[in-house]
Amino acid sequence: MPGQTIIIGAGPAGLAVAALLGRHGAPYTLIDRGTAVGASWRDRYDSLQLHTARWLSALPHAAIPRRYGPWVRRDDLVLYLEDYAQRFEIQPELGLEVTRIERGPGGWRVETSDGTRDGERVVLATGYCNAPYLPDWPGRDTFPGPLLHSADYREPSSYRDQRVLVVGAGNSAAEIAVDLARVGADVQLSVRTPPNIVRRDTFGIPTQLLPVVLRRVPESVMNPLSGVLRRLTVPDLSGYGLPAPVDGISQFLRSQTIPILDHGFVATLRQGRITVVPAVESVHEHDVRLADGSVIRPDAIIAATGYRPGLGRLVGDLGVLDESGQPRIHGARTLPEAPGLYFVGIGVVLAGLLREVAREATEVARSIVRRERVSG
């Protein structure tokens, strides 16, 4: 359809683009495989809170209510997304699985579980945490107890007094480990590379502001700066198995793992309620062999091992993804081989994903509206 923009994903990124296009009268269709807006947020663990400050996490033209507190909880964020959709009269087509995106006459063709949608442009706003990644440890399928990805973890009560191995070095791993420790689980945290750890905030000032302010500062400056910040705000954890990395920012760029923004993990670790162990090498029934050759026998394993964007099946043959499966471009830019194909909110950023979503959505909507006016 001439002038039509097809937005895929009714999470924060898709809603923001839809709201901005709607304000300018630009036609769009919003598609999501879920049964409600913000479906991926609804399915996260119960204790989840944003790691980013409320006032740095709002979508365009709608502040997050102060009653949700400085660090917004999962359920409150879902309410905010529902209110956002209602405020901007966004009515997504829900329950539609997108199976393929390809060039079509005059633009793009999107194949869905309910037929084809044609548009002049496509905005992919499916999020970075789209496809849970579970390592294929040798013998993984022989483990007799619960073995699940953190995407399937909700709350800790069923793990009370059990030995639980949490695998991962990011915020989800740290928060789930604390969650489990609170109910008396014997928690071991398997870490391959010790993560960078910073306080979520210091004297009420969110650490998120540092990468916002220093966005364009080179690694050579940011690495020692992040080291100083850690020494000033986080005690030495070498004796607990988590020495500070010497190149915190470079490590993030290599691994795409956001630093742990601490609001309880360090204290729980120092209290001895979480024990750090080496990386998992293999599994044989109850026995889990670690990288140092030792063997542990957990009752359950929770793999907080991250996600992949999962874009290969949709656009993998268009030359728009890099070797890791992430978009080569973001925001208002499109590639010559795929004009009119945009990506919003699909990446890992230190300055906060929701803040980046608002920025990229604004850029994309402005670009689309400008092109509509020129072509009209």
N, C-alpha and C positions, 0 to 999 in steps of 0.2 A: 504493500500500500504506500503510495507516494507520501513522503513526509513522516511516515510512521516510524517510531522508535520502539523496538522490542527490548524490554528490560528483563533479564533472567535473574531471579533471586529477590525475594521479598523480605530480606533482612535489612539492617540499617543502611547499607549501601544502595540497594534497590529502591527502598522507600525514599531516601534522600533525593535520588535522581528523579523519581516519579513526582515528588512534591515540587521540585524546582521546575520541571517541564510543565507541570500542571499550572503553576503560577503564571507562566508565560503563554498558556494556551497551546502548547506544542503537543500534538497527539502522541500517545504511547500506549503500549500494552505491557502489563507487568505479569510475569509468569513465575510460579514457584511450585516445587514438588511437594511442599508441606501442606498441612491442612489449616495453617494460620500464619499470620505474619510473624517474623522472628522465630521460626520453627527451630532453628539450630540452637538458639539461646534457651528455649523452653526445655530442651533435652539435656542441658548441662547439669552438673552436680548441684545439690540443694544449697550448699554453703557458699557457692560462687559469688564473689563480689568483683566489680570492676577494679582493675589495678590502676586505672586512670581517674583523675579527679572529676567530680560531677561537672564542674564548670568548664572542663576541657574535653567533655565527651558528648556534647549535645549535637544533634543534627541541625541543619540549616533552618533558621527562623522559628526555633522552638526550644527554649531552655528546658533542661531537666528540672522538675520541681524540687525546691529546697527540702521539702518534707522527706525526700528519699535519702537525705543525709549526704555527707561528703564523698562516700564511697558506695556507689549504687549496687544493691543486691540484684541477683538474677531476676527474681520475680518482679521487682520494681522496674527493671529495664524492660521487661516484657510489657508491663502496663504502659510504659512510656511509648514503646513502639506501636502498641494498639491505639493509643491516643493520637499519636502522630499520623497514622493512617487515616483515622477518622477526621482529624482537623483538616487535612489536605484532600479529603474525599478520594482517597486512593482505594480502588477496588480491584485487587489482584485476581487473576485466574489461578485458583489453588488446585493442588492435587495433579498437576501436569508435569510429567517427567520429560525433560528435554533430552532427545536421543542423538541429535545431530544438528550442526550449524554449517551451512554452506552458502557459497555465493549464489544468488538468484537473479532473476531479471530485474534490473533497476535497483539492486541492493542485496538483501540477505534473505535466506529461507531457513526457518527454524522448524525442525521436525519435532513433534511432541507426541505424547501418548494419546492425544486427542486431536490429531491432525496437524496440518502445516500452518505456520504463521509466517507471513511475508512482511518485510519492512525495509525501509531505506537504510536503517542503522540497527545495530545490536549493541546493548550494554550488558556485559557479563559482570554480575554482582553477586556471584555465588559464594564469596568468602574464601579465605585461605584454609580454614578448618572444615574442609568439605569431605575429605576421604580419610578416615582414621588409619594410621600406619601402625601395624603390629609386626614387630620383627619376626622373621622366620627362624627362630632358634632351633638348632638340631634337637629333635625329640620333643618339640613343643606339644604336639598332639598327644603325647603319652602322659602328660600331667593330669592326675586324677581329680584335682580340686578345681575351684573356680579360677579361670584365667581369662581376663577380660581387658579390653582397652578402656582407658579412662572415659571415653565417650559413653560407655555403658554403666559407669559408676554413678550412683545417686547419693547415697548416704551410708554412714558407717555401722549402723546398729547390728547388722548381720555378721560383722567381723569382730564383735566384742570377744576379748580374751583369745583371739586367734593369732597365729603367726602370719603376718602379711608382708609380702615382698612388693614394694612399689618400685617400678623401674622408670627412671627418667631424671632429668636435671633442670626442668623448667618450673614455671609457676604452678601448673596443674599438679605435678608430682609433689612439690613441696606442700601445697595446700591439702591434697588428699592425705598425705602422710600425717599432717597435723590433725586432720579430721579423724583419722583412725586412732591416733594416740589419745585423743580426748575420751574415747570410749574404752580405753584399756587394751587395745590391740598391741601386740609385740611387733613393732614396725621396723623393717629394714628397708633402706633406700639404696637401690643399686644405681651407681653413677659411673659412667665411663670417663667423662671429662668434667672436673670440678667446675661448677658454674660461677659466673659473676653474681654477687649478691649485694643489693643495696637496700636501704630502708625505703619503704613505700613513700614515706614523707618524714621530714625533719622539722620539728616545731610547727607542724601544720602546713609546711611548704612541700608540695608534691615533687618527688624526684623527677617525674615526667617533664618538668620544666627545663631541666638541664639539656636534654637532646633537642627540645624545641628551640631554646635560645642559641644553642651551639650547633645547629643543624649542618652548617657548611664548614665547620672546623675540621681539619684533616685528622686522620687516625694518629699521626705522630704526636699530636697535641692531646687528643681525647684519651689515648691509652694511659698516659701518666695521670691525667686529670681524674679518670675513673678510679685509678688505683688510690689516689689521695682520698677521694670520696669514700671508698670502701674502708680505708684505714680509720677515717674519722668517725664513721657511723656504724661499722660492723666489727665486732671483736674477731681476733684471730681464731679461725676454726680449723687450723691445720691438725690439731690434736683430735679432731672429730672426723677427719677424713675429707675435709673440704678446704684445702689451701686456696688462697686467692690466685686467680690467673694473673699472669704478668702482662697480658695484652687483652684486657676485657673487651674493648670495642672491636678489635680485630677478631677475637674469638666469636663475637656475635655475628660479624660479617661472614665468617667461614661457616658457622653452624646454623645460622638463622634461629638461634635460641635466645629468646628475650631473657635478660637477667632476672633472677628471682627478686621480686619486690617484697621485701620481708615485712610481715605484720603478724608474727608469731612463730615462724619456722625456726629462727635462730634460737629463741628461748627454749623451744621444745627440744631441739637438738642438744643444747647444753645441759638440759635437765636429764638427759639420758633416755628420753622416751622415743627417740628415733636413732637408729644406728646406721651409719653409712657403710656400704659394702661395695666391692668392685663390680664391674659390668658382668652381665650374664653371658656365659659362653654356650651353654647347652642345658638341656633338661632330659632327665631320665626318670620317668614316673615321679615320685616325690622328691627326688634329688635334683637340685639345681646347682650346676657347676659354675663357679665364678672365674673371672680372668686370672686370679692369682692361684688357681688350682683348688681352692677350698670348696667345700660342698655345704649347702644349707638345705633345710627341709621345710619350706613354708607350707601353710595350709591353703593359701590363696595368693595369686599373683595379679597385680593391677599394673598394666603397662601404660604409663603416661608418656608415650613415646612419640607424640606429635601427630600431625596431619599432613596431608598433601592436598594441593588445590583440586586435583582430580579433573583437570581440564583436557587431558589428552584425548579422551574418547569423544569430546565435542569439537575441539579445534586443533587437534594434534597434527593434522595434515595441512594446516594453513601457513606454517612457518612463523607463527606468532609467539611460540613458547621457547624458552631457553632450555639448556640441557637438563635442568632440574625440574622442568615442567611448569615453571612460573612464567607469567606474561613478560614479554620483552619490553613492553611499554605500559604506562599507567596514565590514568587521568585523561586529559584532553587530546593526547597524541594518538594517532592511528598510523599503522604501517602502510607503505605504498602497496604491498601485496594484499592488504586487507583493509581498504578504506571504509570508514564507518563502523569498524569493530572496536569498541572501547572496553577497558577493564577498570573497575572501580572497587577498591577495598580488598584486593587480592594480593596480599603481601605481608611481610613482617617488618614492622617499623618500631624504633625505640621511642618515638614521640607520642605513641598511642594510636591504636588502629582506628578508633571512632573519630578522633580528631582528623586523621588522614582521610577517612571516609568523607567527612564533611567538606574537606578541601578539594578532594578529587571530584566529588559529585558536583560541586559548584563549578569547577572548571569544565566538566563534560557538558553540563546543562547549558552553560554560557556558550560553548562551542556549537552545540546543536541548534540553539535558538538563533545564533548569529548566522549559521548556514541556512536555516529556514528563511530568514529574512532576506538573505541575498538571493536565494533561489526563487523566493516568492515575488 
